[in-house]
Amino acid sequence: MLLCQTLCYNRPVVALKELANMGVLYREWRAAEPKAAFLLVHGIGAHSERWDFLANYFLPHNISSYAIELRGFGETKEEPKGHIDNYYIYYEDIRQLALHIRQENPGKKLFIIGESLGALFTTYCCAIYSEFFDGLINISPAFKNNMTFPFMDYLMFIPNLIFNPRKMVNVPFNAKMITRDQAYGDKVQNDPREIRVASVRVLSNILATIFAVKRAASKLKMPVLFLIAGIDHLVDPRESRKVFDKLPMKDKKMIEYPEMLHALSIELGREKVFADILASVTPRL
């Protein structure tokens, strides 16, 4: 296992690309003869390289992956990091990347996968852009916060939102709260692209998106897979179960991993998660 981890962690980094004149940054892992493609959306504070384990798992199965770099995070140019004025730009960026993937993979199935906050965005995207995707896979979706912010952050939220929406708030989590993989957790903790702050505007947009998703969930018609961590310090799994139960489609499935932490895509035992995704998408290809 140690040798495997060393090889995985020392793989050459897949370079960022940009959609022409659109400012949309993404990474791609292209299979030689793709049967399908994934559009991957990371969570708050993360970046697109986090998807390397998942993308490389699916390459031998002839599934290509395209991971967006959300504006205000990772290596995007927007400043300050942790801030964006309006989340609707994310939906447009995801739509543009989906169009690009469709053009590169004509006639192939396209599944969208989001983790944590990314799953919140992908759920809403599937409600408003259902024609682009053949299935939705949510990993530890952020339908309700499970973190405890300092009392003063709550007290000053509305005043800051009105007078200082770019005010940064510390998001109270660390690598040990999201993965038991110590080697990769150390990498996350020491990576300057990984941030633990968000602006008041971003936090307000998250709240607005949570309400919007719960209203829009009834519009979802495509196959849905929920993958839920059993020990989640960042989001409340009970809310994910409630949202799942209210989804109208018959073609839906939820799998829980009792011993695993929030970031299933980089957790110990992630290969089981990837295998469950493969088992879900293979019959649809």
C-alpha positions in Angstrom: 0.0 0.0 0.0 2.8 2.4 0.8 4.4 1.9 -2.6 1.1 2.4 -4.3 0.5 5.6 -2.4 4.0 6.9 -3.2 3.4 6.2 -6.9 0.0 7.8 -6.8 1.1 10.9 -5.0 4.2 11.4 -7.2 2.3 11.2 -10.5 2.9 14.1 -12.8 0.3 16.8 -12.2 -2.2 17.1 -15.0 -1.9 20.7 -16.4 -4.8 23.2 -16.2 -6.4 24.2 -19.5 -8.7 27.1 -20.4 -11.8 27.2 -22.6 -11.0 29.7 -25.3 -11.7 33.3 -24.2 -14.0 32.2 -21.4 -11.8 32.1 -18.4 -13.0 28.6 -17.5 -10.1 26.6 -16.1 -10.2 22.8 -16.0 -8.1 19.6 -16.0 -8.7 16.6 -18.2 -7.8 13.0 -18.1 -8.7 11.6 -21.5 -9.1 7.9 -22.2 -7.8 6.6 -25.5 -11.2 5.2 -26.6 -13.7 6.8 -24.2 -17.1 5.2 -23.7 -18.3 8.0 -21.5 -17.1 11.2 -19.7 -17.4 12.7 -16.2 -17.6 16.4 -15.4 -16.2 16.8 -11.9 -16.9 19.7 -9.5 -14.8 20.1 -6.3 -16.0 21.6 -3.0 -15.2 24.7 -1.0 -11.5 25.4 -0.4 -10.4 22.6 -2.8 -9.3 22.6 -6.4 -9.5 20.4 -9.5 -6.4 18.3 -8.9 -8.2 16.7 -5.9 -9.9 14.5 -8.5 -6.7 12.8 -9.6 -7.4 9.5 -7.8 -10.9 9.2 -9.3 -9.9 10.2 -12.8 -7.0 7.8 -13.0 -9.2 4.9 -11.6 -11.6 5.4 -14.5 -9.1 5.8 -17.3 -8.5 2.0 -17.7 -12.3 1.7 -17.9 -12.4 4.0 -20.9 -14.1 6.9 -19.1 -12.6 10.4 -19.5 -12.8 13.0 -16.7 -12.9 16.8 -16.9 -12.6 18.7 -13.6 -13.5 22.3 -13.4 -11.5 24.8 -11.3 -14.2 26.9 -9.6 -13.6 30.6 -9.7 -12.2 32.1 -6.5 -10.5 28.8 -5.6 -7.4 26.8 -6.6 -5.4 28.4 -9.4 -8.1 30.7 -10.8 -7.2 34.4 -11.2 -10.1 35.8 -9.3 -9.1 37.7 -6.1 -9.4 37.6 -3.2 -9.4 33.8 -3.0 -12.5 32.5 -1.3 -14.7 35.1 -2.9 -17.0 35.4 -5.9 -19.8 38.0 -6.2 -22.5 35.6 -7.6 -22.6 31.8 -7.8 -24.6 31.9 -11.0 -21.3 32.2 -12.9 -20.5 28.7 -11.7 -23.6 27.3 -13.4 -22.6 29.0 -16.7 -19.0 27.8 -16.4 -20.2 24.3 -15.8 -22.6 24.6 -18.8 -19.8 25.8 -21.0 -17.5 22.9 -20.0 -20.3 20.4 -20.5 -20.7 21.8 -24.1 -17.0 21.4 -24.6 -17.1 17.8 -23.3 -20.0 17.0 -25.6 -18.1 18.3 -28.6 -15.1 16.2 -27.7 -17.1 13.1 -27.0 -20.0 13.0 -29.5 -22.6 10.5 -28.8 -21.1 9.5 -25.4 -22.8 9.6 -22.1 -21.9 12.5 -19.8 -22.2 12.1 -16.0 -21.7 15.0 -13.6 -20.1 14.3 -10.2 -19.9 16.8 -7.3 -18.3 16.5 -3.9 -19.4 18.5 -0.9 -20.3 22.0 -2.0 -19.6 20.9 -5.5 -22.5 18.4 -5.2 -24.8 21.3 -4.2 -23.9 23.1 -7.4 -24.2 20.0 -9.6 -27.6 19.2 -8.2 -28.9 22.7 -9.2 -27.2 22.4 -12.6 -29.0 19.2 -13.3 -32.3 20.9 -12.4 -31.7 23.8 -14.8 -29.6 22.1 -17.5 -31.0 18.6 -17.5 -30.4 18.2 -21.2 -26.6 18.2 -20.8 -26.3 15.2 -18.4 -27.1 11.5 -18.3 -26.8 11.1 -14.6 -25.9 12.8 -11.3 -23.5 11.5 -8.7 -23.4 13.3 -5.4 -20.5 12.7 -3.0 -21.1 14.0 0.6 -23.5 16.7 -0.7 -23.5 20.0 1.3 -27.3 20.3 1.8 -26.7 21.4 5.5 -23.7 22.6 7.3 -22.3 20.5 10.2 -19.5 22.9 11.2 -19.6 25.2 14.2 -18.6 28.8 13.4 -17.7 31.3 16.2 -20.6 33.2 17.7 -19.3 36.5 16.4 -19.4 35.3 12.8 -23.1 34.6 13.2 -23.7 37.9 15.0 -21.9 40.0 12.4 -23.1 38.1 9.3 -25.9 40.4 8.3 -24.0 43.7 8.9 -21.0 42.4 7.0 -23.2 41.2 4.2 -24.6 44.7 3.8 -21.5 46.8 4.4 -18.5 44.5 3.8 -19.6 41.4 1.7 -15.9 40.6 1.0 -15.2 40.1 4.7 -13.4 36.8 5.1 -14.6 34.2 7.5 -12.5 31.2 8.6 -14.1 27.9 7.6 -13.5 25.6 10.6 -12.1 22.4 9.2 -8.8 20.8 8.5 -7.4 17.8 6.6 -7.8 15.4 9.5 -11.6 16.1 9.4 -12.0 15.1 5.8 -9.6 12.1 5.2 -7.9 9.4 7.2 -5.2 9.1 4.5 -2.4 10.8 6.5 0.0 11.1 3.6 -2.6 12.8 1.3 -4.0 14.7 4.3 -0.5 16.2 4.9 -0.4 17.2 1.2 -3.8 18.9 1.5 -2.8 20.7 4.7 0.4 22.1 3.1 -1.0 22.9 -0.3 -1.2 26.7 -0.8 -4.1 26.1 -3.2 -6.2 24.7 -0.4 -7.9 27.5 1.5 -9.9 27.6 4.7 -11.7 30.9 4.3 -14.8 32.2 2.4 -16.3 35.6 2.1 -19.6 36.6 3.7 -21.0 36.9 0.1 -19.9 33.4 -0.7 -21.5 32.0 2.5 -24.7 33.9 1.8 -24.7 32.4 -1.8 -24.3 29.0 -0.3 -27.4 29.4 1.9 -29.4 30.7 -1.1 -28.3 27.8 -3.2 -29.3 25.3 -0.5 -32.9 26.7 -0.5 -32.9 26.8 -4.3 -31.8 23.2 -4.6 -34.4 22.0 -2.2 -37.1 23.7 -4.3 -35.6 22.5 -7.6 -35.0 18.9 -6.6 -38.4 17.9 -7.7 -37.4 18.8 -11.3 -34.7 16.2 -11.5 -35.5 13.4 -13.9 -32.1 11.7 -14.5 -30.6 8.7 -12.6 -29.1 9.8 -9.3 -26.5 8.2 -7.0 -25.8 9.6 -3.5 -22.6 8.5 -1.8 -22.6 9.4 1.9 -19.8 9.4 4.5 -20.7 7.9 7.8 -18.5 10.3 9.8 -19.0 13.7 8.4 -17.7 16.8 10.3 -18.5 19.2 7.5 -22.0 18.5 6.3 -25.0 16.8 7.9 -25.7 13.3 6.3 -29.2 13.4 7.7 -30.1 16.2 5.4 -28.7 14.3 2.4 -31.0 11.4 3.3 -34.0 13.8 3.5 -33.2 15.3 0.1 -32.7 11.8 -1.4 -36.0 10.6 -0.1 -37.8 13.5 -1.7 -36.3 13.0 -5.2 -39.1 12.0 -7.6 -37.3 9.6 -9.9 -37.4 5.8 -9.4 -33.9 5.4 -10.8 -32.0 6.5 -7.6 -29.6 4.9 -5.2 -27.9 5.9 -2.0 -24.8 4.1 -0.6 -23.3 4.9 2.8 -19.8 4.2 4.0 -20.0 4.1 7.9 -16.3 4.3 8.6 -15.3 6.9 6.1 -14.9 10.7 6.5 -16.3 13.5 4.4 -14.0 13.7 1.3 -14.7 10.2 -0.1 -12.7 10.8 -3.3 -9.4 11.2 -1.2 -10.3 8.9 1.7 -8.8 5.6 2.7 -11.0 3.0 1.0 -11.8 5.4 -1.9 -11.4 2.5 -4.4 -14.6 1.0 -3.0 -16.4 4.3 -3.7 -15.0 4.4 -7.2 -16.0 0.8 -7.8 -19.6 1.6 -6.7 -19.6 4.5 -9.1 -18.4 2.2 -11.9 -21.1 -0.3 -11.1 -23.7 2.4 -11.3 -22.7 3.9 -14.6 -21.6 0.8 -16.5 -25.1 -0.5 -17.3 -26.0 2.9 -18.7 -23.2 3.0 -21.3 
